[in-house]
Amino acid sequence: HTLFLTCFGIYIVGVTLFGAWIARRKQSGDEFLLGGRNLPLFLTLGTTIATVIGTGSSMGSVGKGYSAGWMGSFFGIGSFIGIILTAILFAPARRHRFMTMAEELSSYVGGSRAVSRLVGVFTYLACVGWLGAHILGGGRYLQYVTQIDLGFAMILIALGFAVYSTIGGYRAVVWTDTIQAMVLFTGFAA
């Protein structure tokens, strides 16, 4: 357990240092929040894959597949279809250079501030739920492997997320996501 925690700590420090290195030059708000709006395709795919293949698919779908057979594949199939449809349907919105989903959706109803605020609240709640699920899932993985307390494992996971994402902004997160996608697939293959 000590060896695993040590390796995990080294990995988190390495990812954090890599994120800091990626973000070493001064960034504008647009660069920090949106990666400068010019990410190459492999980074876009890497971050999308890492986001979809997190604890929800690696734990949830496997568990669902174990208990219900092929029904466990619906999460992956649904995610794939949803990403493709989103790319097709919303790619034209890029020309408007929106910074948030709330800004985009309010533009469809005349720039309504009420719609923008409502979407902002729902987006915040969805992000809290999504992040909470990943912290819980990652914490359960860490608890299973190391036999440490679940609360402590979740704190370690949350700190790992917080540190590398706040240091470097979106570009650093996209790069670290891409690396983590490669680590995930290497682990799945092994």
Secondary structure, 3 states (H helix, E strand, C coil): CHHHHHHHHHHHHHHHHHHHHHCCCCCCHHHHHHHHHCCCHHHHHHHHHHHHCCHHHHHHHHHHHHHHHHHHHHHHHHHHHHHHHHHHHHHHHHHHCCCCHHHHHHHCCCCCHHHHHHHHHHHHHHHHHHHHHHHHHHHHHHHHHHCCCHHHHHHHHHHHHHHHHHHHHHHHHHHHHHHHHHHHHHHHHC
